[in-house]
Amino acid sequence: MNNLNKDIIIGLMFIIGIWSFISGQFIISTVLFASAAIYSNIVIRAKLNS
């Protein structure tokens, strides 16, 4: 997967997390924010190791 696809996935998780937070679905938004943060850290570590 190239960098553009990874950035799109992280961005979508973040935007959907914001939308679900606004609509009152706090558990779903928390899971999406956490998964976006973990996934972006994995991507950053992969870039640093290569």
Secondary structure, DSSP 4 states (H G I P E B T S, - for coil): --HHHHHHHHHHHHHHHHHHHHTT-HHHHHHHHHHHHHHHHHHHHHHHH-
